[in-house]
Amino acid sequence: MEAATAITLNVNGDSMRVTVQTLAELVAELGHGAATIATAVNGTFIPAAGRAIVALSDGDRVEIVSPRQGG
């Protein structure tokens, strides 16, 4: 079995080393699996249905935003 290659991502402004390959895997690894969130990679919005096909690369900027209630 081949070892997973680690990449460095900028997630919400913080540098992070991960071994995930897709945005969906990253979202799950960070504990947002079933949560309602918005995601973007390198400034491009990625809908929930597209996260499994978005491959992440070393140096990508990922934004994960959850809605807030109140005002």
Backbone bond lengths (Angstrom), bond angles and torsions (degrees), N, CA, C in turn:
res aa  C-N    CA-C-N  psi(-1)  N-CA   C-N-CA  omega(-1)  CA-C   N-CA-C  phi
1 M - - - 1.459 - - 1.522 108.81 -
2 E 1.313 115.77 134.11 1.454 121.94 -177.55 1.527 110.44 -81.38
3 A 1.330 116.92 137.43 1.462 121.35 179.33 1.523 109.41 -72.15
4 A 1.338 116.11 142.23 1.454 121.30 178.67 1.527 109.48 -69.83
5 T 1.308 116.52 141.41 1.447 121.97 179.14 1.522 109.55 -89.88
6 A 1.316 116.24 128.30 1.462 120.96 178.82 1.524 110.10 -80.71
7 I 1.315 115.41 141.60 1.463 122.10 174.59 1.524 108.02 -126.13
8 T 1.316 115.78 159.92 1.457 121.26 176.71 1.516 108.49 -106.18
9 L 1.333 115.92 126.11 1.458 122.74 177.64 1.524 109.09 -118.08
10 N 1.312 116.34 155.45 1.454 121.79 170.84 1.520 105.24 -103.87
11 V 1.336 117.19 105.98 1.467 122.16 -176.54 1.519 108.71 -109.18
12 N 1.325 115.69 113.81 1.469 121.98 -178.40 1.527 111.52 51.20
13 G 1.328 116.16 38.86 1.456 121.40 176.37 1.516 115.41 89.45
14 D 1.333 117.75 -4.17 1.461 121.46 -179.59 1.522 110.59 -111.34
15 S 1.325 116.56 135.20 1.456 121.68 176.98 1.523 109.04 -74.08
16 M 1.343 115.94 137.21 1.466 120.77 -176.19 1.520 109.19 -145.93
17 R 1.354 117.45 132.28 1.465 122.50 173.37 1.521 107.89 -93.35
18 V 1.321 116.52 127.59 1.464 121.70 -178.22 1.527 109.34 -139.27
19 T 1.334 115.15 164.59 1.469 120.11 176.28 1.521 111.54 -116.38
20 V 1.316 117.90 14.91 1.464 121.58 179.09 1.525 109.67 -75.59
21 Q 1.324 115.27 160.00 1.461 120.22 178.96 1.518 112.93 -111.11
22 T 1.339 117.55 -27.24 1.457 120.24 -176.72 1.521 111.16 -124.55
23 L 1.322 114.94 164.33 1.455 120.59 176.94 1.525 110.82 -62.85
24 A 1.324 117.77 -38.13 1.469 121.07 178.60 1.526 110.88 -61.23
25 E 1.332 117.36 -41.41 1.463 120.95 178.12 1.527 110.98 -64.56
26 L 1.327 117.54 -39.60 1.461 121.08 178.27 1.521 110.93 -64.03
27 V 1.325 116.66 -46.52 1.468 121.54 179.51 1.531 109.92 -57.83
28 A 1.325 117.50 -43.85 1.463 121.22 179.25 1.525 111.22 -66.92
29 E 1.331 116.78 -43.45 1.468 120.51 -178.96 1.531 111.67 -61.91
30 L 1.325 116.54 -32.79 1.462 120.63 -179.63 1.527 112.69 -85.08
31 G 1.341 116.44 2.58 1.459 120.50 175.02 1.510 115.99 85.11
32 H 1.329 117.24 18.52 1.467 121.12 -179.53 1.522 112.53 -102.34
33 G 1.325 117.99 12.95 1.461 123.50 -172.35 1.508 116.62 -37.45
34 A 1.335 118.97 -61.04 1.465 121.88 -175.86 1.530 112.73 -100.31
35 A 1.315 117.03 0.65 1.470 120.31 -176.95 1.526 111.15 -72.59
36 T 1.319 115.74 152.95 1.457 121.47 173.84 1.521 107.32 -84.27
37 I 1.328 115.65 111.30 1.455 121.52 -178.15 1.519 109.65 -138.59
38 A 1.315 115.38 164.37 1.463 122.08 171.54 1.523 106.77 -112.57
39 T 1.323 116.55 142.70 1.456 120.57 -179.46 1.522 111.02 -130.68
40 A 1.327 114.35 149.29 1.465 121.19 175.30 1.518 107.98 -143.84
41 V 1.326 115.91 145.85 1.454 122.09 175.29 1.524 107.23 -124.80
42 N 1.316 115.45 122.31 1.472 121.88 -179.08 1.533 111.80 52.32
43 G 1.330 115.50 38.80 1.460 120.94 175.95 1.518 115.60 85.79
44 T 1.323 117.93 -0.62 1.463 121.51 -179.76 1.522 109.63 -105.29
45 F 1.345 116.49 122.83 1.462 121.49 178.22 1.522 109.62 -61.86
46 I 1.341 115.39 135.26 1.468 121.30 177.36 1.528 107.84 -121.16
47 P 1.341 118.10 113.46 1.465 119.85 178.37 1.526 111.13 -68.03
48 A 1.310 116.13 157.47 1.470 122.06 -177.82 1.528 111.66 -51.47
49 A 1.313 117.32 -41.61 1.463 121.33 -177.29 1.529 112.85 -65.94
50 G 1.322 118.09 -19.24 1.455 121.08 -177.76 1.514 114.99 -100.16
51 R 1.318 117.73 -4.73 1.476 120.55 -174.18 1.524 113.65 -62.94
52 A 1.328 117.79 -33.25 1.467 120.98 -177.44 1.527 112.51 -70.70
53 I 1.320 118.05 -20.27 1.464 120.07 -178.29 1.530 113.08 -103.73
54 V 1.331 117.02 -1.39 1.461 120.23 178.98 1.526 109.13 -90.29
55 A 1.327 115.64 106.65 1.463 121.43 178.45 1.524 109.41 -78.33
56 L 1.324 115.94 138.20 1.454 121.16 178.95 1.524 109.61 -98.31
57 S 1.336 115.31 146.05 1.457 121.83 -179.97 1.519 109.77 -126.30
58 D 1.312 115.47 156.38 1.454 121.82 178.09 1.530 109.63 -51.74
59 G 1.336 116.51 128.82 1.455 121.83 177.58 1.518 115.44 92.01
60 D 1.326 118.33 -4.74 1.472 120.09 179.32 1.526 110.89 -61.87
61 R 1.346 114.75 147.53 1.462 121.91 173.88 1.523 107.86 -102.00
62 V 1.325 116.49 121.04 1.458 122.49 -178.04 1.527 109.01 -117.33
63 E 1.321 115.85 131.69 1.466 121.46 174.58 1.519 107.72 -115.28
64 I 1.327 116.10 131.40 1.457 122.34 176.02 1.523 106.29 -126.48
65 V 1.322 116.35 118.48 1.463 121.41 -174.78 1.515 109.09 -126.21
66 S 1.342 116.17 131.66 1.458 120.55 175.69 1.519 108.71 -108.72
67 P 1.347 116.39 144.91 1.464 119.51 -178.77 1.526 110.50 -68.57
68 R 1.320 115.02 151.72 1.468 121.32 177.31 1.517 108.47 -117.98
69 Q 1.315 114.66 147.71 1.461 119.79 176.81 1.528 108.71 -104.86
70 G 1.290 114.63 159.28 1.458 119.31 178.59 1.510 110.91 104.03
71 G 1.302 115.13 -170.86 1.452 115.33 -178.33 1.454 114.85 -172.26
